[in-house]
Amino acid sequence: MIITQLLQKSHTVINSSLLFTPISYFQIPDSFHHSLLSFPSLPTLVYNGPMHKKIILILICLCLIASPASTVGAQSTDSETLRAAIQHYFELRYQSMSDLTPLELSDLLADTSAAAEFWKGEQEKLVIQHAHARQFGLRYIRAEFQLDYQWIDLISRASRKQVVVELFEGHDVVFEITQPEVSRMRNQKHVLVWQKVGNQWKLVSDTYEDVIWSVLRIGKLSPDALLDKLDNLRVTLPKVGATAAIQHKIIYQRNAAVEYARNWATAAPPYNPIYTDFTTMGGDCTNFVSQAILAGGYDMVSQPNKRGLGAPGWYYTSIMDRSIAWTWVDGLYKLLIDYPVESPQAPYGSVIRRGDLLPGDIIQYDWGTDPIWNHTVMVTNMLHGIESDPYPLVAGHSPDVDNYPYQAVQYGDVRFIHIGSMYPVFTAGTSQPK
């Protein structure tokens, strides 16, 4: 019975009267989680792979032998109340983005200084998120979310009656501006701390990094400064210059590039095993877009006598042997725009207006106050009839999104870049107010 539960257990998406969908995932039995309390010398466990399954089965047997049936039953009930509290917390978060009203967590928050600090920051962030949603039509019309539990640590904070839960959040959302299109996000990591108070679980903190937290960190902006910035977003406009004499041998296969992007945008980390996942090393966005452009038919380009980390050209062989243009936002831009004759096999591009974008083109974002740009996505579709110009949907990593409104990650200046030879090669003009 235990083994069947270990291999087949699933959970159901809870979404505050929105859409319900069952999502299957590998999950440790509740009785096993809580039986760890009987073994304070055990380390925190991360459950992953066949060998871990064997170890887990052995530990389950030990736990069952050592734990009285009444204790296991009580612990199972305890686990259920914890999961119910976590589900309710995410229900409230999604409902807040559905009606754009303040998030109310008073009944869920622990009475600790850490919880007060978390809640203060979260409220400031939600003010920005709601203002951004109103500005760009990003209210949730319909949504479902999935919580993929990675591990639950009941040991390291047991003296404080606290547990640490790591999970990945995902969602399928219909945004107001792009309805009825369904936009997907996956692999948003959360590390939550919960405290047992009487018979209830109370939230101490939720540590995660979505786009807004990334913008605040990268841009070194206060929440008020970022709110002000939303009123003055700028777009890099094309400035017609001399067309470069390019004898290009590659015809960009846009459908192939888009197919790659959509296949891997929301895949489980570490994504395509051929490449390093740079999520924890500054972000995987440009690495991902370079892979998609490569799938569109362009060749990697390198100089034999100039290889290594940060080399010229456009290539990847390993984490320590890759060009600066492969993984760096501005590096890719300079390759495409400033050096269009680098090689007849390498990709090149031009700055264009939003309405001229095609699937397979890219968009870049500047989230900070310095000259460095911070994020790259690939255009996967252009919607007509939403605004005067066609509206881009995008796929990308960091965050991991597919079929997403491009403005969902626009918290700063933006530039639209065409890949290939349809347009003359432009030089970028001065950014103009959007």
Stockholm file with secondary structure:
# STOCKHOLM 1.0

chainA/1-434         MIITQLLQKSHTVINSSLLFTPISYFQIPDSFHHSLLSFPSLPTLVYNGPMHKKIILILICLCLIASPASTVGAQSTDSETLRAAIQHYFELRYQSMSDLTPLELSDLLADTSAAAEFWKGEQEKLVIQHAHARQFGLRYIRAEFQLDYQWIDLISRASRKQVVVELFEGHDVVFEITQPEVSRMRNQKHVLVWQKVGNQWKLVSDTYEDVIWSVLRIGKLSPDALLDKLDNLRVTLPKVGATAAIQHKIIYQRNAAVEYARNWATAAPPYNPIYTDFTTMGGDCTNFVSQAILAGGYDMVSQPNKRGLGAPGWYYTSIMDRSIAWTWVDGLYKLLIDYPVESPQAPYGSVIRRGDLLPGDIIQYDWGTDPIWNHTVMVTNMLHGIESDPYPLVAGHSPDVDNYPYQAVQYGDVRFIHIGSMYPVFTAGTSQPK
#=GR chainA/1-434 SS CHHHHHHHCEEECCCTTSCCCEEECCCCCHHHHHHGGGCTTSCCCCCCSHHHHHHHHHHHHHHHHHSCHHHHHHHHHHHHHHHHHHHHHHHHHHHHHHHTCCCCCTTTBCSSHHHHHHHHHHHHHHHHHHHHHHHHTCCEEEEEEEEEEEEEECSTTGGGTEEEEEEEEEEEEEETTTTTCCEEEEEEEEEEEEEEETTEEEEEEEECCCHHHHHHHHHTCCHHHHHHHGGGCEEEEEECCCCCCCCCCCCCCHHHHHHHHHHHTTSCTTCSTTSCCCTTTTCSHHHHHHHHHHHTTCCCBCBTTBCSEEESSBCEEETTEEEHHHHCHHHHHIIIIICTTSCTTSCCEEEECGGGCCTTCEEEEECSSSSCCCEEEEEEEEECSSSSSCEEEEEETTTEEEEEEGGGGCSSEEEEEEESSSSCCCEEEEEEEC
#=GC SS_cons         CHHHHHHHCEEECCCTTSCCCEEECCCCCHHHHHHGGGCTTSCCCCCCSHHHHHHHHHHHHHHHHHSCHHHHHHHHHHHHHHHHHHHHHHHHHHHHHHHTCCCCCTTTBCSSHHHHHHHHHHHHHHHHHHHHHHHHTCCEEEEEEEEEEEEEECSTTGGGTEEEEEEEEEEEEEETTTTTCCEEEEEEEEEEEEEEETTEEEEEEEECCCHHHHHHHHHTCCHHHHHHHGGGCEEEEEECCCCCCCCCCCCCCHHHHHHHHHHHTTSCTTCSTTSCCCTTTTCSHHHHHHHHHHHTTCCCBCBTTBCSEEESSBCEEETTEEEHHHHCHHHHHIIIIICTTSCTTSCCEEEECGGGCCTTCEEEEECSSSSCCCEEEEEEEEECSSSSSCEEEEEETTTEEEEEEGGGGCSSEEEEEEESSSSCCCEEEEEEEC
//
